[in-house]
Structures are given as structure tokens and as C-alpha cells.
Amino acid sequence: MSQASDISPLPQPEFLPLSRAEMDALGWDELDVLLVTGDAYVDHPTFGAALLGRWLVAHGFKVGIAAQPDWHDPASLTAMGRPRLLAGVTAGALDSMLAHYTAFRRRRSDDAYTPGGQAGARPDRASIVYTNLVKQAFPGLPVLLGGIEASLRRVTHYDFWSDKLRRSILLDAKADALIYGMGERPLLEAARRLASRPGEPAAQVLRGIPGTAVMGKREDLPLEAEVVELPSHQAIADDPAQLMRATLALEPQVHQGKAWAAQEVNGRLLMLAPPAPPLSTQEMDLLYSLPYTRRAHPAYKQPVPGLATVATSITSHRGCGGGCSFCSLALHQSRTIASRSRRSILDEAARLTQSSDWRGSISDIGGPSANMWGGRCIGERDKCARASCLTPQPCRYFEVDQEAIVDLLDEVADLPGVKHLRVASGVRFDLALASPAYTQALVRRYVGGQLKIAPEHVSPPVLKLMRKPPPEVFERFLGEFQNISQAEGKKQYVVPYLLSAFPGCTDEDMAGLSAWLRAKGWRPQQVQCFVPTPGSVATAMYYAGVDPQGRPIQVAKGDGARRRQHQMLLP
């Protein structure tokens, strides 16, 4: 590790600076790192720029934020001066195209990550546009792409919004490197390397950082490295089934955590270093103990709607062992669970109760799934070839102590000042059934009248393609929920999340789902039409028209076919 890793932590400001005046107030002459984001700056740990910015400050780097800059004017980035080391670019919490367009490619009229909820504050394909803006404002400054848009577009991918195959976003943006997965380790290492090796070419300095992708040549790969060879961009363009092959090859590369990956793109080589290891519990505790104000920056005159749903939420862990074939969040965070300590979570809950606007309720404690805190693999993960820790059957090496989760929830609920605690993260119901104590506690104490849960479908073939448990597992959980609620004398309801037009789902499958809903007397509130987001196995199925084994499947592709399936579930 470089000497730059020994930089002392800086005092944490109330807010990271957005302007030169705020820099001056902190006594900062220049920034080390400028973070450019497509979201408003909300100083909350669920907002990536705040999280990464405070992480870098905690390791001695001066960080400023350019939130939703005017992408037509490079001067919108220059107010705080040229950063000493690098600019980090992210489209925001969502892929910018998903943020801007509906499942039927209609422009959205609002944006939860913008003050006042107003649409239009970030460009389409924000990672590409912002990178070009940085290069105009600061020629020669190293630029690192990150966030979920860049992460899931790191190799050749299908873009639903243009209905075209696209090459790695690294090439289109012309950034120096791309961070995939969670960014704390790679971004910190990039800053340390650039600080300790001034004057060296950025491409050389940044090569080989775990969790990054760069362009290079075959001879740039380490001599003894294990390399997963992906189909070339041209091979995928010639044969759509090769996108499935590439997608399935990347899943174990990320989960096992040891191999490089390489893809030929128009005569050049895209090189993906092995993924960055998840943060340790100690590092997670440090990250979430930083003094987030949990408020939008005071420069904003209107509230940021996306803050309301998470203002009093607590992140207990990252990662999800489910491996659902359509899930972008688990793809980005990986299947490996990284958990905070019990003490860290209790301390954060106690801090919440001391805030000036505290109203007594914690809206959620969880992660991508509610009931995986403390989950771990006790097998040899670097040899694991499974696509999911839970389906088609739970892996015997995947351990989660759900009674410990109950103890944690009970301890938080008993803290002085906590009147209500709810679990709003998605509950993995097949996992919950393995722990009657967890299911009892959840339904008795932490539902709050409605439990949002995601069976997604009831057709066994469709559920298999989704990597979801079979329908009888959901029926068992539903029965448990109803029995416990009745025993407690509570009128509580399950709100099922359902998905239409999934690859492999036929009109007959949708008719079966509709009949199942009628038999239950349910009028669905949460019906989503499948959107093929970049990087997922489900999107490869949609594009190629084959299942993971290469067998042809029926795909509702045109908006007419997709809308027809969707309408079957609407009242």
C-alpha cells in the first residue's frame, strides 16, 4: 500500500462543499476529488455521493460535490477549481434511462432525486455526458466512472431504451477507469495511487485496482492471472445468444472474487480486475458512523422526495444471496453479505432519536433483503458455481441466524424514544419460513398493517426463470402470515409485488396469475412490467430469446405484447 494511505483523517464538515465559499469556510484551498452526480446532494448514507465523499474525507482527502450540474456548460464544474487528483462520475442512484423513462419508454414527469421532484435535472446517459463535461472543464484530469449505471454497463449490454446492443460504457464515455460494484475500496485506492504517483499516466496508475475496468492490451494482464474470456462485442452482435454466455460468465467471476475478465471490443481489450472484496464489519461500522446530517443540502429551496422514504431508515447490511435473475441491486452489491455490527446499528438508532426532527418512528432496518443481516457462506465461495444461495433449494453452506435479527429488532424497538419500528425492506419469504421465530416476530411486531412482499408470479416455469421459489412456498408463508395475524387479533395484509411480461412468460401464464388473484379476492396494487435493465440474466433472456440453458423461450417484446400481458393484471 502506498504512503498516501497514511494520510490522517480530516474533520468531517457539516455538509460536503458545493461551492467555493463553502470550501473557503472549511479552509480548503483545493479539492483532491470532485464527485459529479446526477442526483441532488442529500447528506444521507443511501445517497452515493454523500457516502463516498465522507468515506474519502475520513481517509484524508478533500472532497467536493457537483450535484446535477448544467451539462451544457463546463463552467458548472469549475467553481471549486480543478481537483488535485481525480473526478468521480455517477449517474445517481438509478440508471439514468430507468430514472427518465417508464416500462413503455414514455418520459417520466417527475424525479424523486431532484428538489421539488422535477424531471429534467440530469441528462439521458448521464455517465457519458458528465464524463465529457469533466474533460471539457479539466483537460487531462483522471476520470473514474462509478455507480449502478456504469457498473451494470461495464461490458457489452443490451439497451432497452434504444433497442440496441451497446459496447462497454467505459468506451463510450472515454473515462480512464470504471468502478463496478460498491465503490469505497476502489475509489479510495485510486485516490491513494494518484496521490503517491504524481506525473505517471493515469492508465498505468489505475490498472489492476480490484473492482475496476480499464482499456488495455493482452500483455497488460498479469502473467499468472486466471482470466474469464468473454465473447467479443462483435461475437455478441453476430449471435445474440452470446450475450447470455457473457452474462452467465460474469456471475461467478463476481461471486468467486478471484478472476480477471476480458472482452475484445473493436480491436481493443476491456480488462476487468477481480472484484473488490466486500467491506469488513469494522469498515461498514466506520462508514455508517460518519456524521451524516440526513438532510438535503441547505442550498435547495424545495425538498428532495427521495429522502422522505429513507430519512429514518437504517442500513444493516449489503448484498443478497437470492440471485434473482432480474435484480440490478443484488448484481451491483453482489451475493456476498457484508453486515454491520449490532452495536453500530444500535448506536445509529440512538443517534436518530436525538435529531431535532425526530418523530419516534424508524421506517426500516435492512438491506436489499430484510432478513439477511449476518448471513455468511461457510463453504468455499471461491469455488461456488451456484447462481443463487436460495434457489432451486437453499444452499447448505449459506447461514443466516434470523433469531439474531429478531433480537436486534427488539433491542432497537426498546431504545428510549423509539415508538415504532417497521421492516420495509423486502422480506425473503422462503428464508423466513426456515425461522418460525423470525416470522412470528415480524408479523406480530414489525409489519405495521401491510407487508410488502415479492412473489412476482405463480407460474412454476416463470418462477424458475426468475430464480424465485415455487408458488407453494409463497402459499405457505401467506398461510403463516394470516394465522399469526388472526391469533394476534390484527387486520394485516400482504401487498404482493407482481411482474408482467417477463421473458418466458406467456399470455396463458398471465391468465393463470390473474385467475389466482381473483381466487384470493385481491386487486393488485403493485404490478410492474418487466424492464430489461443492463447486465442481468433476465435481460439476456429478453434480448436473445433463450433461457440460461440456451433453449428458446417465448418473449413479449413489442409494446403491444408487453402491454397486453400487463393489462391482464390491472383492475
RAFEN-V827334 format. One record per backbone hydrogen bond with DSSP energy under -0.5 kcal/mol. NH is the residue of the N-H (numbers start at 1). CO is the residue of the C=O. E is the energy in kcal/mol with one decimal. If there is no record, write none. Layout:
NH,CO,E  NH,CO,E
//
This chain:
5,2,-1.9  6,3,-2.3  7,4,-1.5  10,57,-2.2  17,63,-0.6  23,19,-1.7  24,20,-2.8  25,21,-2.0  26,22,-1.1  26,23,-0.6  27,23,-0.7  27,24,-1.1  28,23,-2.4  29,27,-0.6  32,62,-2.6  33,62,-2.3  34,86,-1.7  35,33,-0.5  35,64,-2.7  36,34,-0.6  36,88,-3.4  37,35,-0.5  37,66,-2.1  38,90,-1.0  40,113,-2.7  42,40,-1.0  43,295,-2.6  44,42,-2.3  47,44,-2.3  48,46,-0.6  51,47,-2.1  52,48,-2.9  53,49,-2.3  54,50,-2.4  55,51,-1.8  56,52,-2.3  57,53,-2.2  58,54,-2.4  59,55,-0.6  59,56,-1.0  60,57,-2.0  61,56,-2.3  63,61,-0.5  64,33,-2.0  65,17,-2.5  66,35,-3.0  67,65,-0.7  68,37,-3.2  68,66,-0.6  71,69,-0.8  73,70,-1.6  76,73,-2.2  77,74,-2.1  78,75,-0.8  81,78,-1.8  84,31,-3.0  85,32,-2.2  86,32,-1.5  87,142,-2.1  88,34,-2.6  89,144,-2.8  90,36,-2.5  91,146,-0.5  99,95,-2.4  100,96,-1.3  101,97,-1.7  102,106,-2.6  105,102,-2.0  108,100,-3.4  111,117,-1.7  114,111,-1.4  116,303,-3.2  117,114,-2.7  118,115,-1.1  119,109,-0.7  126,123,-0.6  128,125,-0.8  129,125,-2.0  130,126,-3.0  131,127,-1.6  132,128,-2.0  133,129,-1.9  134,130,-2.6  135,131,-2.2  136,132,-1.7  137,133,-2.4  138,134,-3.3  141,138,-2.2  142,85,-0.5  144,87,-2.5  145,177,-2.5  146,89,-2.4  148,92,-0.6  150,146,-0.6  151,147,-2.7  152,148,-2.1  153,149,-0.6  153,150,-0.7  154,151,-0.9  157,166,-2.7  159,164,-3.1  160,158,-0.7  160,532,-0.6  162,159,-0.6  163,159,-1.2  164,159,-1.6  166,157,-3.4  169,153,-2.5  171,168,-0.9  172,168,-1.4  173,169,-2.6  174,170,-1.5  175,170,-0.9  176,143,-2.0  177,143,-1.4  178,213,-2.3  179,145,-3.5  180,178,-0.5  180,211,-2.4  187,183,-2.4  188,184,-1.9  189,185,-2.5  190,186,-2.4  191,187,-2.3  192,188,-2.4  193,189,-2.7  194,190,-2.5  195,191,-2.1  196,192,-1.9  197,193,-1.3  200,197,-1.4  204,201,-0.7  205,201,-2.2  206,202,-2.8  207,203,-0.7  209,206,-1.4  211,274,-2.3  212,209,-1.2  213,178,-2.4  214,271,-2.2  216,269,-2.5  220,217,-2.0  221,218,-1.5  225,222,-1.3  227,225,-0.5  228,260,-2.9  229,227,-0.7  230,228,-0.7  230,262,-2.8  233,264,-2.4  236,232,-2.0  237,233,-2.2  238,234,-2.1  239,235,-1.8  242,239,-2.5  243,240,-1.9  244,240,-0.6  245,241,-1.5  246,242,-2.4  247,243,-2.5  248,244,-2.7  249,245,-1.6  250,246,-1.6  251,247,-1.3  252,248,-0.8  253,249,-1.0  254,250,-2.1  255,251,-2.5  256,252,-3.0  257,253,-0.9  260,226,-2.9  261,272,-2.0  262,228,-2.3  263,270,-2.1  265,268,-3.1  268,265,-1.7  269,216,-1.5  270,263,-3.1  270,268,-0.5  271,214,-3.1  271,269,-0.6  272,261,-3.3  272,270,-0.5  273,212,-2.4  273,271,-0.6  284,280,-2.8  285,281,-2.6  286,282,-2.0  287,283,-2.7  288,284,-2.3  289,285,-0.9  289,286,-0.8  290,286,-0.6  290,287,-0.7  292,290,-2.5  294,43,-3.1  297,41,-2.2  300,297,-2.1  305,114,-0.6  305,303,-0.7  306,112,-3.4  307,304,-2.1  308,304,-0.6  308,305,-1.1  309,305,-0.6  310,307,-1.1  311,307,-1.6  313,310,-2.1  314,364,-2.4  316,314,-0.6  316,366,-2.5  317,366,-0.8  318,338,-2.1  320,334,-1.8  323,320,-0.5  325,466,-2.0  327,324,-1.2  328,326,-0.6  331,327,-1.0  332,328,-2.2  333,329,-2.7  334,330,-2.4  338,318,-1.8  339,337,-0.5  340,316,-2.4  345,341,-1.9  346,342,-2.4  347,343,-2.6  348,344,-2.0  349,345,-2.3  350,346,-2.4  351,347,-2.2  352,348,-2.2  353,349,-1.6  354,350,-0.6  354,351,-1.1  355,352,-1.6  358,355,-1.6  362,420,-2.5  363,312,-0.7  363,361,-0.6  364,312,-0.7  366,314,-2.1  370,426,-3.2  372,369,-0.7  373,370,-0.5  375,372,-2.5  376,399,-2.4  378,376,-0.6  378,397,-3.0  381,379,-1.1  383,380,-2.1  384,381,-1.3  389,321,-3.1  390,321,-0.6  395,389,-3.0  398,395,-1.5  399,376,-3.0  399,397,-0.7  402,400,-1.3  404,401,-0.5  405,401,-1.0  406,402,-1.9  407,403,-2.2  408,404,-2.2  409,405,-2.7  410,406,-2.8  411,407,-2.3  412,408,-2.4  413,409,-2.7  414,410,-1.5  415,412,-1.5  418,415,-2.0  419,360,-2.6  419,417,-0.8  420,360,-2.2  422,362,-2.1  423,446,-2.2  424,422,-0.7  427,452,-0.7  429,427,-1.2  432,428,-2.1  433,429,-1.9  434,431,-1.1  435,432,-2.0  439,432,-0.5  439,435,-2.2  440,436,-2.8  441,437,-2.2  442,438,-3.0  443,439,-2.4  444,440,-2.4  445,441,-2.6  446,441,-0.8  446,442,-1.7  450,447,-0.7  451,493,-2.7  452,450,-0.6  453,451,-0.5  453,495,-2.1  455,453,-0.6  456,497,-2.2  457,455,-1.7  460,458,-0.5  463,459,-2.8  464,460,-2.2  465,461,-1.7  466,462,-1.8  467,463,-0.9  467,464,-0.6  468,463,-2.7  473,470,-1.4  474,470,-0.9  475,471,-2.2  476,472,-2.0  477,473,-2.1  478,474,-2.9  479,475,-2.3  480,476,-2.2  481,477,-2.8  482,478,-2.4  483,479,-2.5  484,480,-2.6  485,481,-2.3  486,482,-2.4  487,483,-2.3  488,484,-1.7  489,486,-1.1  490,485,-2.8  492,490,-1.1  493,449,-2.8  495,451,-2.8  496,494,-0.7  497,453,-2.9  498,496,-0.5  498,526,-2.4  499,456,-2.4  500,528,-2.7  504,554,-2.4  505,502,-2.6  506,504,-0.5  510,506,-2.0  511,507,-2.3  512,508,-2.1  513,509,-2.0  514,510,-2.5  515,511,-2.3  516,512,-2.0  517,513,-2.1  518,514,-2.1  519,515,-2.3  520,516,-1.4  521,517,-0.9  521,518,-0.7  522,517,-2.4  524,522,-0.6  526,496,-0.6  527,525,-0.6  528,498,-2.6  528,526,-0.5  530,500,-2.8  532,530,-0.5  533,531,-1.6  536,533,-1.2  538,325,-2.7  540,536,-1.7  541,537,-2.2  542,538,-2.3  543,539,-2.7  544,540,-2.8  545,541,-2.3  547,551,-2.5  550,547,-2.6  553,545,-2.2  557,555,-1.1  562,558,-2.5  563,559,-2.8  564,560,-2.0  565,561,-1.9  566,562,-2.2  567,563,-2.7  568,564,-0.9  568,565,-0.6  569,566,-1.6  570,566,-0.5  570,567,-0.7
//
